[in-house]
Amino acid sequence: MPPVRTKSLGELVAHTRGLPEGSFFLEHSRDKEIQYIERSYLRWRDILKILEARLPNSRELSCLDVGCSPFTFWLKDYFRQVSALDLSGAFRGRCEAMGIALHAGGVTSDEAFAGMPEVDCVICLEVLEHLHANPVKVLARLRSALRGGGPLILSTPNMMCFANRGLMLLNRKLRHFAYPPFSFDDEVHGYGHDRVYMPAELKEYFAAAGFERVETLYQPHVFGVSHHPGRMRRLWAWMVIYLKRAIPSFRDGLVMVGWKGRE
């Protein structure tokens, strides 16, 4: 089967621009959704490369995407069947137009998972850091949605990135957190980054949730240095980029791939 042609950034932006008035958009704004697509495009493209390397027959398989976003609709090119899990049903109209079943209620909702068929792959991007919930229970719930032998591909900010290691030494606030944290402590799903994870602890959480094998990968999250003012700042930015290329664990993005054993 020939490889899927990756959509360009322009195509994804054009799709959002072309949606009719009254459609639901991320952050309730067409412009903010476009900004989100532009910020996330390289990260999404990297996730698709990880996916293609591990599931070359993905177009014969089914997928659940946790946390509905414009990326959800992109998955229709890669899987035979795509479903989505989101906190609310706000994206239902757009999902139905793309032939995607939307389950509302979020990862901690028994009702959302009730009657949900098992899938061959679960994708959960930039969600875990927003949750006020036991991560082992969240991972176990996502594992329960998988068929035996299927992967959970999860991305989240890397607590141990290069910048945070330096900030810890200086006793400064860390990157990727929202301050003050837990501003929505009466809800399971927060809107800031209230919990950021180290690779080693996430690997242990995956194992505790029952995943048989876990891979740890890193994403650079580097989009250029032209915005840095001054020659010395740009030079320092380039040095950090090359350092992150040499030492992957210094990168800002963390990707965990957990495999459910065949039962």
C-alpha positions, 0 to 999 in steps of 0.5 A, a space after each residue: 500500500 503506498 504511503 499517505 501523502 502528508 497534508 501541508 500546513 496550508 491545506 490544514 489552514 485552508 480547511 479551517 478557513 473554509 468551514 461555514 459560520 456557526 461551526 465550533 472552533 478551538 477556543 471558540 475562535 476560527 483565528 485561534 484555531 488557525 494559530 493553534 494549527 500553525 504552532 502544532 503542525 511540526 509536532 503533529 507531523 512528527 507524531 505521524 512519522 512515529 505512527 507510520 513507523 509502528 503501524 505501517 498497515 494503519 489504513 486497515 486499522 481503527 483509532 481513538 483520538 483523545 482530545 478532539 482537535 484539527 489533528 483528529 480530522 487529519 487521522 482519517 487519511 491514516 486509519 480505516 476508522 477514527 473515533 474521538 473522545 472529548 470532554 464535551 460534544 462541541 465538536 460533534 457536528 464537525 466529527 459527524 461531517 468527517 464520519 468520526 464518532 465522538 464520545 463525550 465525557 472525557 477520560 474519567 467518564 464511565 459513560 463515555 467508555 460504556 459500549 465503546 468498541 476496542 480500537 487498534 490504536 489510541 492517540 493522546 496528544 497534549 492532554 495528560 498535563 491538563 488532567 487533575 486525575 491519577 495518571 495510572 488510572 487514566 492510562 489504564 482506562 486508555 489501555 482498556 480501549 485497546 485491542 491486544 497488541 495495540 499501541 497508545 501514543 501519548 505526548 506531553 511536555 518534558 519536565 526534564 528539558 534543557 531549560 528546566 534543568 537550568 531553572 531548577 539550579 536557579 530556583 526559578 519557576 519551570 517551563 510548561 506549567 501554568 501559574 498559579 496551578 490548579 485554578 480549576 481544582 473542582 474539575 478533573 480537566 483543567 485549562 492550564 498545565 497543572 502537572 508536567 511529567 518526567 520520562 522516568 516516572 511516566 515509564 513507571 506509570 505506563 508499566 503500573 497501568 499494565 502496558 507490556 512494553 514502553 518506548 520513550 521518544 522526544 520531540 524538539 518543538 523547535 520552530 526557528 530562532 528568527 524571533 530572538 532579538 539580538 545577535 548573541 541571543 540568536 547564537 545562543 538559541 542555535 547552540 541550544 538547538 544543536 544541543 537538543 539534537 545531540 541529547 534528545 532528553 533535553 528536548 521540550 516534547 516527550 512521547 511515550 508509546 505503550 504497547 498492550 500485550 496480546 491477551 
